[in-house]
Amino acid sequence: MDMQRAEKIMNSDVFVNVHYHGIPVYLQEVNQHTAKVFPLDSMNHEQEVDLEGLNETGPISI
């Protein structure tokens, strides 16, 4: 994922599903090559990951 798209997702009013190597994550902060994320099932486990490992899977369905 490129930095601009990650920033748009992070600032969006719509929750967009993002996965890091298959694990659903929440984008917390975006830098040039990395992002701070936490897995949706473990919100206390913040980690810094490479943007290349992030994949957008679409808006959340309600």
CNS distance restraints for C-alpha pairs under 8 A (distance, minus, plus):
assign (resid   1 and name CA) (resid   5 and name CA) 6.78 0.50 0.50
assign (resid   1 and name CA) (resid   6 and name CA) 6.70 0.50 0.50
assign (resid   1 and name CA) (resid  51 and name CA) 5.50 0.50 0.50
assign (resid   1 and name CA) (resid  52 and name CA) 5.39 0.50 0.50
assign (resid   1 and name CA) (resid  53 and name CA) 7.32 0.50 0.50
assign (resid   1 and name CA) (resid  54 and name CA) 5.64 0.50 0.50
assign (resid   1 and name CA) (resid  55 and name CA) 6.18 0.50 0.50
assign (resid   1 and name CA) (resid  56 and name CA) 7.73 0.50 0.50
assign (resid   2 and name CA) (resid   6 and name CA) 6.36 0.50 0.50
assign (resid   2 and name CA) (resid  51 and name CA) 6.62 0.50 0.50
assign (resid   2 and name CA) (resid  52 and name CA) 7.46 0.50 0.50
assign (resid   3 and name CA) (resid   7 and name CA) 6.18 0.50 0.50
assign (resid   3 and name CA) (resid  30 and name CA) 6.93 0.50 0.50
assign (resid   3 and name CA) (resid  31 and name CA) 7.09 0.50 0.50
assign (resid   3 and name CA) (resid  32 and name CA) 6.11 0.50 0.50
assign (resid   3 and name CA) (resid  33 and name CA) 7.16 0.50 0.50
assign (resid   3 and name CA) (resid  51 and name CA) 7.18 0.50 0.50
assign (resid   4 and name CA) (resid   8 and name CA) 6.26 0.50 0.50
assign (resid   5 and name CA) (resid   9 and name CA) 6.18 0.50 0.50
assign (resid   6 and name CA) (resid  10 and name CA) 6.11 0.50 0.50
assign (resid   6 and name CA) (resid  27 and name CA) 7.78 0.50 0.50
assign (resid   6 and name CA) (resid  30 and name CA) 6.83 0.50 0.50
assign (resid   7 and name CA) (resid  11 and name CA) 6.13 0.50 0.50
assign (resid   7 and name CA) (resid  30 and name CA) 6.35 0.50 0.50
assign (resid   8 and name CA) (resid  12 and name CA) 5.86 0.50 0.50
assign (resid   9 and name CA) (resid  15 and name CA) 7.70 0.50 0.50
assign (resid   9 and name CA) (resid  16 and name CA) 6.39 0.50 0.50
assign (resid   9 and name CA) (resid  27 and name CA) 7.99 0.50 0.50
assign (resid  10 and name CA) (resid  27 and name CA) 5.82 0.50 0.50
assign (resid  10 and name CA) (resid  28 and name CA) 7.01 0.50 0.50
assign (resid  10 and name CA) (resid  29 and name CA) 7.64 0.50 0.50
assign (resid  14 and name CA) (resid  59 and name CA) 6.83 0.50 0.50
assign (resid  14 and name CA) (resid  60 and name CA) 7.87 0.50 0.50
assign (resid  15 and name CA) (resid  59 and name CA) 5.84 0.50 0.50
assign (resid  15 and name CA) (resid  60 and name CA) 5.84 0.50 0.50
assign (resid  16 and name CA) (resid  56 and name CA) 7.19 0.50 0.50
assign (resid  16 and name CA) (resid  57 and name CA) 7.36 0.50 0.50
assign (resid  16 and name CA) (resid  58 and name CA) 5.51 0.50 0.50
assign (resid  16 and name CA) (resid  59 and name CA) 4.08 0.50 0.50
assign (resid  16 and name CA) (resid  60 and name CA) 5.70 0.50 0.50
assign (resid  17 and name CA) (resid  24 and name CA) 6.96 0.50 0.50
assign (resid  17 and name CA) (resid  25 and name CA) 7.72 0.50 0.50
assign (resid  17 and name CA) (resid  56 and name CA) 5.96 0.50 0.50
assign (resid  17 and name CA) (resid  57 and name CA) 5.24 0.50 0.50
assign (resid  17 and name CA) (resid  58 and name CA) 5.35 0.50 0.50
assign (resid  17 and name CA) (resid  59 and name CA) 5.61 0.50 0.50
assign (resid  17 and name CA) (resid  60 and name CA) 5.89 0.50 0.50
assign (resid  18 and name CA) (resid  24 and name CA) 5.78 0.50 0.50
assign (resid  18 and name CA) (resid  25 and name CA) 5.80 0.50 0.50
assign (resid  18 and name CA) (resid  26 and name CA) 6.98 0.50 0.50
assign (resid  18 and name CA) (resid  27 and name CA) 7.93 0.50 0.50
assign (resid  18 and name CA) (resid  54 and name CA) 6.61 0.50 0.50
assign (resid  18 and name CA) (resid  55 and name CA) 5.56 0.50 0.50
assign (resid  18 and name CA) (resid  56 and name CA) 4.53 0.50 0.50
assign (resid  18 and name CA) (resid  57 and name CA) 5.80 0.50 0.50
assign (resid  18 and name CA) (resid  58 and name CA) 7.57 0.50 0.50
assign (resid  19 and name CA) (resid  23 and name CA) 4.95 0.50 0.50
assign (resid  19 and name CA) (resid  24 and name CA) 4.25 0.50 0.50
assign (resid  19 and name CA) (resid  25 and name CA) 5.49 0.50 0.50
assign (resid  19 and name CA) (resid  54 and name CA) 5.64 0.50 0.50
assign (resid  19 and name CA) (resid  55 and name CA) 5.27 0.50 0.50
assign (resid  19 and name CA) (resid  56 and name CA) 6.50 0.50 0.50
assign (resid  19 and name CA) (resid  57 and name CA) 7.20 0.50 0.50
assign (resid  20 and name CA) (resid  24 and name CA) 6.43 0.50 0.50
assign (resid  20 and name CA) (resid  25 and name CA) 6.49 0.50 0.50
assign (resid  20 and name CA) (resid  53 and name CA) 5.40 0.50 0.50
assign (resid  20 and name CA) (resid  54 and name CA) 4.58 0.50 0.50
assign (resid  20 and name CA) (resid  55 and name CA) 6.42 0.50 0.50
assign (resid  21 and name CA) (resid  53 and name CA) 5.80 0.50 0.50
assign (resid  21 and name CA) (resid  54 and name CA) 6.79 0.50 0.50
assign (resid  21 and name CA) (resid  55 and name CA) 7.76 0.50 0.50
assign (resid  23 and name CA) (resid  39 and name CA) 6.77 0.50 0.50
assign (resid  24 and name CA) (resid  39 and name CA) 5.84 0.50 0.50
assign (resid  24 and name CA) (resid  40 and name CA) 5.90 0.50 0.50
assign (resid  25 and name CA) (resid  37 and name CA) 6.10 0.50 0.50
assign (resid  25 and name CA) (resid  38 and name CA) 5.40 0.50 0.50
assign (resid  25 and name CA) (resid  39 and name CA) 4.22 0.50 0.50
assign (resid  25 and name CA) (resid  40 and name CA) 5.20 0.50 0.50
assign (resid  26 and name CA) (resid  37 and name CA) 5.40 0.50 0.50
assign (resid  26 and name CA) (resid  38 and name CA) 5.50 0.50 0.50
assign (resid  26 and name CA) (resid  39 and name CA) 6.33 0.50 0.50
assign (resid  26 and name CA) (resid  40 and name CA) 6.26 0.50 0.50
assign (resid  27 and name CA) (resid  35 and name CA) 6.92 0.50 0.50
assign (resid  27 and name CA) (resid  36 and name CA) 6.31 0.50 0.50
assign (resid  27 and name CA) (resid  37 and name CA) 4.72 0.50 0.50
assign (resid  27 and name CA) (resid  38 and name CA) 7.10 0.50 0.50
assign (resid  28 and name CA) (resid  35 and name CA) 7.30 0.50 0.50
assign (resid  28 and name CA) (resid  36 and name CA) 5.39 0.50 0.50
assign (resid  28 and name CA) (resid  37 and name CA) 5.32 0.50 0.50
assign (resid  28 and name CA) (resid  38 and name CA) 7.58 0.50 0.50
assign (resid  29 and name CA) (resid  35 and name CA) 5.52 0.50 0.50
assign (resid  29 and name CA) (resid  36 and name CA) 4.98 0.50 0.50
assign (resid  29 and name CA) (resid  37 and name CA) 7.12 0.50 0.50
assign (resid  30 and name CA) (resid  34 and name CA) 6.24 0.50 0.50
assign (resid  30 and name CA) (resid  35 and name CA) 4.32 0.50 0.50
assign (resid  30 and name CA) (resid  36 and name CA) 6.41 0.50 0.50
assign (resid  31 and name CA) (resid  35 and name CA) 5.77 0.50 0.50
assign (resid  33 and name CA) (resid  50 and name CA) 5.98 0.50 0.50
assign (resid  33 and name CA) (resid  51 and name CA) 5.70 0.50 0.50
assign (resid  34 and name CA) (resid  48 and name CA) 6.43 0.50 0.50
assign (resid  34 and name CA) (resid  49 and name CA) 5.38 0.50 0.50
assign (resid  34 and name CA) (resid  50 and name CA) 4.34 0.50 0.50
assign (resid  34 and name CA) (resid  51 and name CA) 5.05 0.50 0.50
assign (resid  35 and name CA) (resid  48 and name CA) 5.53 0.50 0.50
assign (resid  35 and name CA) (resid  49 and name CA) 5.46 0.50 0.50
assign (resid  35 and name CA) (resid  50 and name CA) 6.37 0.50 0.50
assign (resid  35 and name CA) (resid  51 and name CA) 6.23 0.50 0.50
assign (resid  36 and name CA) (resid  46 and name CA) 6.73 0.50 0.50
assign (resid  36 and name CA) (resid  47 and name CA) 5.58 0.50 0.50
assign (resid  36 and name CA) (resid  48 and name CA) 4.40 0.50 0.50
assign (resid  36 and name CA) (resid  49 and name CA) 6.40 0.50 0.50
assign (resid  37 and name CA) (resid  46 and name CA) 5.63 0.50 0.50
assign (resid  37 and name CA) (resid  47 and name CA) 5.57 0.50 0.50
assign (resid  37 and name CA) (resid  48 and name CA) 6.30 0.50 0.50
assign (resid  37 and name CA) (resid  49 and name CA) 7.22 0.50 0.50
assign (resid  38 and name CA) (resid  42 and name CA) 6.78 0.50 0.50
assign (resid  38 and name CA) (resid  43 and name CA) 5.54 0.50 0.50
assign (resid  38 and name CA) (resid  44 and name CA) 7.14 0.50 0.50
assign (resid  38 and name CA) (resid  45 and name CA) 5.61 0.50 0.50
assign (resid  38 and name CA) (resid  46 and name CA) 4.46 0.50 0.50
assign (resid  38 and name CA) (resid  47 and name CA) 6.14 0.50 0.50
assign (resid  39 and name CA) (resid  43 and name CA) 5.95 0.50 0.50
assign (resid  39 and name CA) (resid  45 and name CA) 6.88 0.50 0.50
assign (resid  39 and name CA) (resid  46 and name CA) 7.54 0.50 0.50
assign (resid  49 and name CA) (resid  53 and name CA) 7.38 0.50 0.50
assign (resid  50 and name CA) (resid  54 and name CA) 7.43 0.50 0.50
